[in-house]
Amino acid sequence: MIAILGLCITPVLLAQWFWLSGRVKGGESYGQLLAQPVVAADQQWRLVAHDPAGCSDLATQLMMSAQQLQIAQGRERGRIRSVAACSMRLPTHFALGLYLIDPHGNAVIFYPPTLLQDVAGRQKTIQEIATILKNNRGLSISTKA
């Protein structure tokens, strides 16, 4: 009887120990997580290349990175669009980098250029964007009036 009770309680105690010891980690974001409305709603996710200095060479490099990240999404690339912030009005406090904006116009994640410089950083960014798109398949704007 005690053995059966021990078999039932052991998994609960182990789960509690792992939870309290910090061994189980929740989802971690590679980029900086944001939650603020930025631009008007659209039907697609947008990967916005933003340079506060305007349309400089650095903004062009960021735009190329955004296009490469879009292409790297494979068959999901139609759900995301690369945009240069020169043609958009973003708040002035937005820093240099790439912003992932959802179809409702909310800035979701920010990627500074330093995260996109090496291959490992670009791979993590590609995987994170793919995960966000996968987990938000139903996120779209209703077009019904």
C-alpha positions as CSV (number, residue, x, y, z in Angstrom):
1,M,0.0,0.0,0.0
2,I,2.8,2.4,0.9
3,A,4.6,1.5,-2.4
4,I,1.5,2.3,-4.4
5,L,1.2,5.6,-2.6
6,G,4.9,6.3,-3.2
7,L,4.5,5.6,-6.9
8,C,1.6,8.1,-7.1
9,I,3.2,10.9,-5.1
10,T,6.8,10.6,-6.5
11,P,6.0,12.2,-10.0
12,V,4.2,15.1,-8.3
13,L,7.1,15.7,-5.9
14,L,9.7,15.5,-8.7
15,A,7.7,17.9,-10.8
16,Q,7.4,20.4,-7.9
17,W,11.2,20.1,-7.3
18,F,12.1,20.7,-11.0
19,W,9.7,23.7,-11.1
20,L,11.1,25.3,-7.9
21,S,14.7,24.6,-8.7
22,G,14.5,26.5,-12.0
23,R,15.4,23.6,-14.2
24,V,12.3,24.0,-16.3
25,K,12.4,27.1,-18.3
26,G,9.6,28.8,-20.1
27,G,9.8,30.0,-23.7
28,E,12.6,32.4,-24.2
29,S,12.7,35.0,-26.9
30,Y,15.9,35.6,-28.9
31,G,14.9,39.2,-29.8
32,Q,13.5,41.8,-27.5
33,L,9.8,41.2,-26.8
34,L,7.6,44.2,-27.4
35,A,3.9,44.7,-27.0
36,Q,2.9,48.1,-28.3
37,P,0.8,49.3,-31.3
38,V,3.0,50.9,-33.9
39,V,1.2,51.3,-37.2
40,A,-2.2,50.8,-38.7
41,A,-3.5,47.2,-39.1
42,D,-2.6,45.2,-42.2
43,Q,-3.5,41.7,-43.4
44,Q,0.1,40.4,-43.1
45,W,2.9,40.2,-40.7
46,R,5.6,42.8,-41.4
47,L,9.3,42.7,-40.8
48,V,10.2,46.4,-40.7
49,A,13.8,47.6,-41.2
50,H,14.1,50.8,-39.2
51,D,17.0,53.3,-39.1
52,P,16.2,56.5,-37.1
53,A,18.8,58.3,-39.3
54,G,16.6,57.8,-42.4
55,C,17.2,55.7,-45.5
56,S,20.9,55.1,-45.1
57,D,23.2,52.3,-46.2
58,L,22.6,50.6,-42.9
59,A,18.9,50.7,-43.5
60,T,19.5,49.1,-46.9
61,Q,21.5,46.3,-45.2
62,L,18.7,45.8,-42.7
63,M,16.2,45.6,-45.5
64,M,18.3,43.0,-47.2
65,S,18.4,41.0,-44.0
66,A,14.6,41.4,-43.6
67,Q,14.1,40.0,-47.2
68,Q,16.4,37.1,-46.5
69,L,14.6,36.3,-43.3
70,Q,11.3,36.4,-45.2
71,I,12.6,34.1,-47.9
72,A,14.0,31.7,-45.2
73,Q,10.4,31.1,-43.9
74,G,9.7,28.8,-46.8
75,R,6.1,28.2,-47.6
76,E,5.1,30.7,-44.8
77,R,6.9,33.5,-46.6
78,G,3.6,34.7,-48.1
79,R,2.4,35.6,-44.6
80,I,5.2,38.1,-43.9
81,R,6.2,41.2,-45.8
82,S,9.5,43.1,-45.7
83,V,9.2,46.8,-45.4
84,A,11.6,49.7,-45.0
85,A,10.6,52.2,-42.3
86,C,11.4,55.1,-44.6
87,S,7.9,54.7,-45.9
88,M,6.3,54.3,-42.5
89,R,5.8,56.6,-39.5
90,L,7.3,54.8,-36.5
91,P,7.5,56.4,-33.0
92,T,10.7,58.4,-32.5
93,H,11.9,56.2,-29.6
94,F,12.3,53.2,-31.9
95,A,15.9,52.1,-32.2
96,L,17.9,50.9,-35.2
97,G,17.0,47.3,-36.1
98,L,14.3,45.0,-37.4
99,Y,10.8,44.9,-35.9
100,L,8.3,42.1,-36.3
101,I,4.8,43.6,-36.5
102,D,1.7,41.5,-36.3
103,P,-1.4,42.0,-38.6
104,H,-3.0,44.2,-35.9
105,G,-0.2,46.7,-36.0
106,N,1.5,45.7,-32.8
107,A,5.3,45.6,-32.6
108,V,6.0,42.1,-31.3
109,I,9.8,41.6,-31.3
110,F,12.8,43.8,-31.9
111,Y,16.1,42.5,-33.4
112,P,19.1,44.8,-33.1
113,P,21.6,44.5,-35.9
114,T,24.1,42.9,-33.5
115,L,21.9,39.8,-33.3
116,L,21.9,39.4,-37.1
117,Q,25.6,39.7,-37.7
118,D,26.6,36.0,-37.4
119,V,25.1,32.9,-38.9
120,A,24.0,31.5,-35.5
121,G,22.1,34.7,-34.7
122,R,20.4,34.7,-38.1
123,Q,19.4,31.0,-37.6
124,K,17.9,31.8,-34.2
125,T,16.0,34.7,-35.7
126,I,14.7,32.5,-38.5
127,Q,13.6,29.9,-36.1
128,E,11.9,32.4,-33.7
129,I,10.0,34.1,-36.6
130,A,8.9,30.6,-37.8
131,T,7.7,29.7,-34.3
132,I,5.7,32.9,-34.0
133,L,4.1,32.4,-37.4
134,K,3.3,28.8,-36.6
135,N,1.8,29.6,-33.2
136,N,-0.3,32.5,-34.7
137,R,-1.8,30.8,-37.7
138,G,-5.3,32.2,-37.1
139,L,-4.1,35.8,-36.4
140,S,-5.5,37.9,-39.1
141,I,-7.8,40.9,-39.6
142,S,-11.4,40.2,-40.3
143,T,-12.4,41.9,-43.6
144,K,-16.1,41.5,-43.0
145,A,-17.9,44.8,-42.6
